[in-house]
Amino acid sequence: MTDSAASPRVLVRTEGALGRLTLNRPEAINALNAEMIEILIDTLAAWRDNTDVQIVLIDGAGERGMCAGGDVRALHGQIVAGHAEQTVEFFRAEYALNAMIAEYPKPVVAFADGITMGGGIGLAGHAAIRIVTERSQLAMPETRIGFTPDVGGTWLLGRAPGRFGEYFGLTGAAMNGADALYLGFADHFVPSENLEALREALAFRADPTGPSEIVLLFDETPEPSQLPASREWIDEAFAADTVSEIVDRLQALGSTEAAAAADLLAELAPTGLAVTLDAVREARASSGLRAALEGEYRRVLWFVNEHPDLVEGIRAQLVDKDRNPKWSPPTLAELTSDAGAPARDYVPQAPLF
């Protein structure tokens, strides 16, 4: 294993007026671990009153992406070893970081270049200025491991047009840069070849003075998203009250796209889907990001402490890699009518905020 002292997991430096935080686990597409979260929190706290730092930039090392998510293999190991309290602390720290970025008194700019998923959305999605590129692939893919979107992802999903929040939350589908702009997950499209020039301008350019105005100098219009063409059938199907009804509507629509979505949902963890549907809708009606994070925290801790599907999903997808998870229950037909309620109503031992 690489010595983290010799190779810091987050590169922290200042460049002119810019404080730059670069996630530095390129071998894992910069997946977040507890050490990285601690560095990010401590540095942002130190820079809050540092007058030399006027703008903060978060980006990722390597060519594959900004951040593939949280280090769920490590979380799996903690849970199966009986150290779930470490997992709980990881999520508490991560959500505190998400809120810190959203509420930071200085502009935070995020380069969501390449793969930016799960925990990466928690960093980039709540920044003041969110940049995507032609290489961007954004997603909240938690249902693929029997889990539910978190890191404030439900807050973003709940504010997407129509029922795209339910669609992307349940299926875990990826969005490209143009899709992210359309869905409200990003603000500007900048070709990846221009990111270094943008960084230099943010660090050293005094005119125009504001980071938003500087970004506009590099902003380009991508090829339009294809999502609006799918909105009618997605809105029709994903407005249903339960996951089973969503699948029924998808099958009744008869289109190739709808049938593929129905087949995918039938393969995923029924409980995770029910919890996710409930979470996105609760977040849509919530008062703000912190309220959405609190709702996610209850649900995540329920999976950590009470339900086997998270551990089973990580095992099947990332540990044993047999791609043959044994969900509980195994089918949508076996879900109770309000299967999301136990997770929604779970009471954590310690509050999030």
N, C-alpha and C positions, 0 to 999 in steps of 0.2 A: 504494500500500500504506500502511496506517496505520502511523505511527511508533510503535514499541513503547515508546519512552521517554515519549511523550505518552499512550499508552494501554497501561499495563502488561498483559502477557498473563496474569499472575496478580495479583489484588488481595490484598495482604497487610496485615492490620490486626488490632489487638486490641480487644476489646469486653468490658470487665469481666474475668472469668476466662477468656474465650474467645479463642483465637487462630484467626482466620478466614482461610481460603485459598479464594478464589473464582477459578475458571478463567474467563478473560476473552477468549475468542475467539467470541462468540456468533454471528458471521457464519459460522463453521465448526462450529457446535454444540460449541464448546470443544475441538476436536480437539487432541491433545497434540503439541507439537513439542519440540525439544531445549531451547530456552530455557525453556519452562514447566517441564520436568522439573528443570532445574538450579535454578530458583527454589524449587520445592517441596522439593527435597533440602536446599538451603542453609537455608531457613527452618525446616524441621523440625529440622535440626541445631542451629540457634541457639536454638530454643524448648525443646530437650530439658532444659536446665538453667536455664531462665528460670522462676523461681518465680511470676511474675505470670500465666503461662499455665498453666492447669490442665486445660483441655480444648481439643482442636483440632477445628475444623469444616471439612470440604471440601465445597464446593458449586460450582455453575456459574452464570454470568451468562446472561441472556436467558430466553426462554420455552420454548425447544425442548428443552432437555435439559441434563443435567450434563456429559456428555462423550461424543461420538460415537465416540471411539477415538483411535488414533494418526494422525498426519498422513501417511497412506500415499502420497499424491501426492508429497510431498517425498521420501519414501524411494525411490519409483520414480525420481525425477529423479537422486538420488544414485547409484543402482545403474547406470542406463543411461549416466551420465556417467563411469563408472569409479571412483566414490568409495565403493565398498562399505564401506570401513573406517569411514566416517562413519555408515553404517547400523548397523554392528556396535556402535559406541559408543553410538548411540541406544538400542539394545535393552539393552545392559549397564547403562546409567544407569536406564532405565525399570524393569528388574527389580530393581535395587538399591532403587529407590523403593518398589516393591511390597513387598519384604521389610521395608523400614524402617517402612512403615505397619503391617504385621502385627505387628511386634515393638516398636512404639513404647511407651515407658514410661508415657505419659499416654493417657487415652482419646481415640481418634479417632472422630469422628462423621461419617458421610457422608450427604448428602441425594441419593439416586439418583432425583431427580425428572425426569420426561421421559425422553428417549433417553439411555441409559447402556450403552454397548456397547464391546467390545474393550478398548482401553486404559482406558476409563472403569470397566470392571469391575475392572481392576487397581488402581484407586484406591478404589472403593467396596466392592468385594467382600472386601477384607482389613481393613477398618476394624473397630474393636471394636464399634461400634453403627451398623448399616446401616439407613437409613430409606428406604422406598419410599412412593409415593403412588398415587392413582388414575390419574395420568398416566404412570407409569413404564413404560418399555419396555426391558427388559434383554436382551442377547444377546451371544453370542460368534460373530459372523458370518464368521469368517475363511475358511471353506471357500468362501464366495461369491466370493472373489478367488483361489482356488487355493492357499490358505495353510492354516495350522493354528492353533488357539487357543493363546494364550500369556498373558503377564502373570499367571501363576498361575491362569488360567481352567481348566486341566486339573485342578488340585487341587480346585477347587470342583465341577466337573462330575463328578469321580470320587467325590464324596461325596453326590451327589444320590441320591434313592431309586431302587432298581431299576436299570433301564437308561436312565433319563432322561438321564444324562450322555452316553452314546453318542448318543442321539437329538438332544439340543440341540447337542452338539459337531459332529456330522456335518451336520445340516440347517441350522444357524445360525438356527433359529427364535427368535422373540422371546417373552419371558415377561412377563406383566403383574405388577403388584405382588403379587397373591395367589399367582401362580405362583412368584415369587421367594421368597416366604416358605416355600412348600411344598418348594421345591427346595434350600433352605439358602443362597440368595444374599442374603437379607435377614433382618432381625430384627424390624422393627416397621413397621406401616402407619400413616402420619399423613396426613390429607387435606392437599393442597397449600396450601389456604387457611390452614392452621394452622402452616406452617413458620416464618413470621416470628415468631410467638408462641413457638414452641419455641426458636428461636435466642435470643430475648430471655431466656427462662428459663434456658437453658444459660449465658448470659453473666452474668446478674445474680441469679439466684435462689439463695439459700443453703439453702433448706429445701424439699424434701429435698436433701441435700448431694451425692449421687452422680448423674452424668449418666444412668445407666440408670433410676434412680427418677424423674428429671425427665421422661425420654422416656415413661415409662409413663403419666404424666398426660395425654399427648396421643395415646397409642396407641389405635387403633380396630380393629375387626374388619372386614376387607373382605368383599365377596361371595366365597364359597369358590371356590378354583381348580377348573377343570374337568379338570385333568390326571389326578387319580386314576381317572377314568372311562376314560382311555386307557392306563392302566398295563399292563393285561393284554397287549394286542397289541404295545405298545412293548417290554415285557420279552421277549416271545416272539421278536420279530424281531431286536432289537438285541443279543441275547445270542449271535448267530452269530459264528463265528470270523473271517470276512472280510467286507468290504463287499459283495462279490458275493453271498455267502450271505445277508446281511441283505436285499439287494434281492430275492433269490429268495423269502425268507420273506414279505416284504411283499406281493409279488405273489400268493403262494399264499393269504394271508389273505383277500383278496377284498373287504375293506371299502373304502369311499371314502377314508377317512383314510390307510389303509395304502398304497393305490394312489397317492395324491398324494405321499406320502413317497418311494415308489419312483421315481416320475417325476422328483422333484426331485433325488434322488441321482444319477440317470442323466445329469443335465445338468451336475453339478458336476465339478470336477477330480478324476479318479480318484486321482492321487497324493496330493493334499491330503487326500482322504477316508481313504486307507489310513494315512497318517501320523497323522491325527487319531485314528482308532480305536486305533492302537497307543499314542499319547500319553495318552489318557484312561485306558486300562487300566494303563499303567505308573504314572501318577499315583495311581490308586486304591490301588495297593500300595506307594506310596512312604512315606518316613518323615516327611515334612512338606512345608511350602510351599517351602522352599529346594531340596529335592531335586526337587520338581516343576518349579521354575523352571530348574534345571540341565538337566532333560530337555527342556524347551521351548527353552532356549538352543541346545542341540545341533541340534535340528530346524530352528529358525528360521535359524540360520547356514547350514545345508545348503541351504535354499531361497535364501538370499541369494547364496551363493557357487557352488552346484553345479547348481541346477535352474531351468529357465526359467519355471515356472508362476506364481510370485509376480509377476514383472514382467509377464507376459502377462495375468494376471488383473486387475491394477491398470490396465493399459492399456485392456483391453476394458470395464471397468466405470466407471472414473473419469477416464481421460485422453481416449482417442478416443471412448469411450461408444458403441461399436458393438454391445456386448453379444454379441459373437461371438468368444469366446476360442478359441484353438487349443491345447488341452491336450496334454501329453506324458506318457504316451500318451493318445490321445483317448477311449478307452473302458475301462470296468472289465474287460472281457474280456481286454484286453491287459496287465493288471497281472501281475507275477510273484506267486508264492504268498506271499512275505514282502516286499511292496513298502514297508513301513514301516521295514525294517531299515537301509537306507543313511542315513536321517535320524536314526534312533535311535542309530546307532553312530558318527555323525560326531564328529570330534575337533576342537574349536575351537583356534585358535592361542593364545588367552588364556583362562584359566578365568573363569567368571562371578563367583565369590566367592573 
